[in-house]
Amino acid sequence: MNVTLREKEISKGRKSLYLDYYPPLIHPETGKPTRREFLGLYITTKPRTPEERDINKATKEKAKNIRTQRQLSISKNDFSFLGVQESDTIDDLVQEIVNDTKNPTSERLYKVMLVQLKEYSKKKEIRYSDLTPDFCQNYIYYLRDNYNMQSTASLHSTSFIRFLNLSEKRDKIFNVRSKIKGIKQPKTTKREFLTEKELEILIQTPVIPSRQRTKEALLFSAYTGLRKSDIINLSWEDVIEDDGRYFINFVQIKTDSPEYHPIPKTALQFMGKREKGKVFKKVNKSNLERTAQDWVKAAGIERNITPHSFRHTFATRLLGKGVDISIVSKLLNHKELSTTMVYTHIGKQDKMDAIDKLDI
């Protein structure tokens, strides 16, 4: 077992001293490998005065003594020096970052990250010694596999990598970020939506009886803008009447935020008769996908229309009718207005209408 004293540059003109164990130590209780131990000792990179040189020399001597002590302890099979490092959890740093950030979205992402890391590892506490390159890379794969949209997985991946960078700057972990790959933000792709005419055709296009309720759920999304997860979980207890108008009072699944969402009169006909329990019984993600694909094809629409396209249709129709984008953003329950900006494309009909004005 070799214990080597090494230096790591942590800022311009300053280095941190640490011990490098090779082969890695195996913790006697946890069975986890430990490669590096940061000593909390620092030296000046280019000392300019006799005093700075003396301080550097004394600090290095202290580090050498610790290295010798560690080598002796290992030879005696004494690993008590590992205890302090093993007790460090990432919770405090995460809370520190949350307290410092002024961006609500970043704050939420860091909080979600801590929960997800614990779910992924099946542990109540995550220690810095857990953050090995393999652990971190596999966690990123876990994000990729658990989010339907690559853009969402990329967002959480980027947040986690920022956390790793901060951990390395504070000497909590070493050389992890350089060994893992994040999830790239996908290139902007065409977002399909239905025109007014196509929506009318779909309403008139029949489906087999077992898919009728799923068809109505998709149309409900086109007229309310609700995500498929919220439609699947929508309960009649969430639907309230207020002065002749109907609203949905619920907590959105994706954003975990309360909503008081108005229901257009046209959308009411797709809800059916009021009863107890879920509004769209037996509707799930799988049959929404299948029904959308087959139903759209039967209507003669030759584009890749998915369940999310119906939510996209809702936003596009409102913007096409001149509704302010900030109001559309609120109706879609977007945290940031920039998220709604992806819906501000101009459709074929809008272009034709604009050009036709030249002929008047």
N, C-alpha and C positions, 0 to 999 in steps of 0.2 A: 504493500500500500504506500503510494507516494503522496505526500502533502506538499504542495508547491505554493509559495507566496507569489501572487500575481497582482497586477495593477489594471484598473479600468478607468478610462477617462470619462468623467460624468458631466463636466462642463469645461468651458474654455479656461485653462490654467489650473484645473483641479482634477485629481485622481483619487479613486477609492481603492483601498487595499482589501484583497480577499484571498481565501485559501481554496485551492483547487485539489479535490480528492480524486485520485485515479488508481485503480478503478473506483467507481462511485461507492460510497459507503452504503450499506443496507441497514436501515434503521432496525434495531433489534426487536422493537414492538410492532411497528407498522409494516415492516417488510418493504418499505419504499426506498428507492435509491436517492442518495444525497450527493451531489457533485460539488457544489460550491457553498462556501460560508463567508458572508460579508462581515467584516470586522467592525465596521463603524469608525474606521480610521482613514484619514485623508491627508494627502500631501500636495504641495504646490508643484505644478509641472515644470516650471522654469523659475527656481528661486533666484531672487535678485540681490537679496541682502544676506549678510552672515547669519542674521537671526532666522530668516526663512530656511536657510540651509541646515542650521542646527535643529530646527523643529522637524524638518524632513528626516534628518538622521535619527532623531529620538523616536519619531513615529515608526520608522522602518524597523528599528531595534525592537520596539514593543511588538510589532507584528511578527517579527522573527521568533520572539519568545513564545508568542501564542502558537505559532506553527510547531515549535518544538514540543510544547505542552500537548498539542493535539496528537502529534506523532507518538508520544509516550503513552497517552491515554488509549490510543488505538491498539498499541502493542499489549496493553493490559486488558483489552476488551472492555474498556470503560467508555461508554457512549453518552454519558450524562450531559456533555456539552451540546448534544443535539436537542435536548428538551426545550430550550428557550425558542429555538427556531421552529420547532414543530407546533408550538402553541399559537403561532401567529396565524390568524385567519384574515381573509380579504374583506370582511364586513366593514371594518373601520375605514379602510381606504375608499370603498365604494360610497359610504356615507359622506366622506370628506368631499368626494367629487360631486355628489348630488348637491351638497350644500353650496359648493362653489359655482356650479353651472347656473347660467341665467336663461338657458334655453329649456322650456318645458318638455320638448320632445326628447332632448338628450337626457334630461332627468329621468323621464319615464323609461328610456332605453336601458339606462344603467340599473334601474330597479328591477326591470324585467330580466336583465342579464344575470343578476344574482340569483333570482328564482330559478331561471332556466339551468344555470350551472349546477345547482343543487338537485334539480330533477334529473339532469343528465347523469350526474355522478352517483345519484342515490345516496347522498350524504347530507347531514344536517349542517355541516360546516365545510367550507372550502379553505384549505391552507395554501400558503404560497408554495410549499413543497409539492402540492398537487399539480401545479401549473407547469408540467413538463411539456416539451414540444409535441409529444404524441398525444397527450391529454388535450392540449389546446387545438391541435389539428382535427382530432376526432370530434371535438365539440363543434367546430365549424362545419364538419360534415353533417353532424346532428342538426344544425340549424338549416342547412341546405335541404335535408330530407324531411324536415317538419314544417316547412313553409311552402305553400303552393306557388307563390310568386317569388321569382328569383330576386326581384328588387327589394322585397321585404327581408329575405335572408341576407342579402348584401348589407342592408341597413344595420341589422343586428350584428353581423360579422365585423363591420367597421367599428361599431361601438365597443365590441370586445377587444379588438386590436388596439384601440385608443387606450383602453384600460391596461393592456399589457405594456404599452409604451410608458405609461405613468408608473407602473410597478417597477419597471427596469430603471427608470430615473431615480426611484427611491431605494434602489439596491435591494428590492424584495425578491426579484428573480433575475436571471442572467441569460442573455443570448437566446431567448425563446422566440421573440417576434421575427427574427431573421430566418428562422427555420420553419415557419408556417406560411401557408398561403390562404389569403382571404377569399371571399366570394366577390367576383367582379360585378359591378353594377351593369345590368344588361343594357344594350343599346336601345334607344327609343324605338319602339315598334308601332305599327299602325294599330289604333284602337278601333275595333269594329263597333258600329252602332246601327240601329234600325231607323230608316226614314219614316215619316208619318204614313206614307202609303204602304210601306212594308209592314208596319205595325197593324194597320187596318186589315191587310191580307192575312196576317197571322191570326188575328182574332177570328176571322171567318174560316180559317183552315182547321178542320176537325182532327182529333187524335183519338186513339182507342180509349174506351171508357176507363181503363185502369190508369191512364195517364192524364185524364181530364183535370184532376186536382193539381197535378204538377204543372200543367199548362197554365192554370189560373195563378199559381204561385209565381211563375215567371212573368206573367202580365202584371201582377201586383208589384213586382220589382220595377218594371218599366214605368209605372205610374207613381211610385213612392220613392224609388232610389235606394231601397233597403238592400243590404248585402244578403247573399244567400244564407249565411249562417244565422242572421237575425230573422229571416223569413221562416227558416226551419224551426227556430225556437220560439216564434211568436205565439203568445197565449192570448186567449180571449179576455183573460183578466187584465191584460195590458191595454185593451182597447176601451177608451172612455168617450162619453158624449159630453159636449160642452156647448150649450146654446145652439143646438141643432147641427153642430159640426162634430166630426169624429177625429180623435187623436190616438196616437200610440204612446203610451207612457212606459218606457222600458229602459234597460241598460244595454248598450250596444256590446256585442260579443267581442269584436276586434279591439275597440278602443277602451272598453270597460268604463264608459262614460254614460251618464243618464241622458235620456232624450225625451222630448215632448214633440212628437212628429205628427203634423197634420196629414189626414188621409183625403185625397181628392175623391170627389163623388164617383168618378168612373172606376176608381180602384175598389170602392165598396162592393160593387157587383161581383168581383172576383173572390171576395172573402167567404161568401155563402151565409148560411143561417147560423146565428149566434148560438153557441153551446159552451160547455165546459172544456177545458184543456186546450190543446194546441189548435191554432186556426187551420193550418195546413197539415192535417194528420197524414202519416205515412209518406210524407215528402222528405227526402234526404238528398245529400250531395250527389250520390250516384245516379238516382233517377232524374235529378235536375239536369245533369250532364247529358244523359242518354236522350231524354225527351227533347231538349233544346236542339240537339244534333238532328234527330229524325224529323221533328216537327218543322224546323226551318227548311230542311231539304224538301219536304212534302209541299211546302209553300212556294217552292221554286226560287228560293234565295240561295245563290251559289257563293256564299262567303262563310268564313269561319266564325259563326255566331255562337258564343258561349253564354252560360248563365250571367257572367259579369257584364256581358254586352247589354243586357237589359237595364242594369244600373247605369251604364254608360249612356244608353239611350235617354234615360230620364234627365241626366245632366245636360246632354246635347240639346234636347228639345227646349229646356228652360232657357239656356243661353241663346238659342236661336230665336226665342220669342222676346229677347231683350231683357231678361231678368239679370240683375246685377250679379257679378261673379261672387261677391262676398256673401250674398244670400244663398246662392247655389252651394257654396262651400259649407255654410251652416246646415243646409238641408242634407248634405252628404255626410255631415259630421266629420269633416276633415279638421285636423288639428292645425294645419298650416295652409294658408291660401295658395302657396306654391304647389301643393298637391293637386289642387283643383285646376291649376293652369293647364294640365295635360288635356283637359276637356275643351279647350278654347280653339279647336280646329274649326275650319269653315267647310261645311259640307258642299256637295255638288249643287244642290238646289239653291243654297245661299249665294253661290258664285253666279249661277244663272240669273237669279233675281236681280243681283247687283248690276250685271252687264245689261239686262233688259231695260234698266232705267235710262240707259244711253239712247234708246230708241224712242223714248217718250217725247 
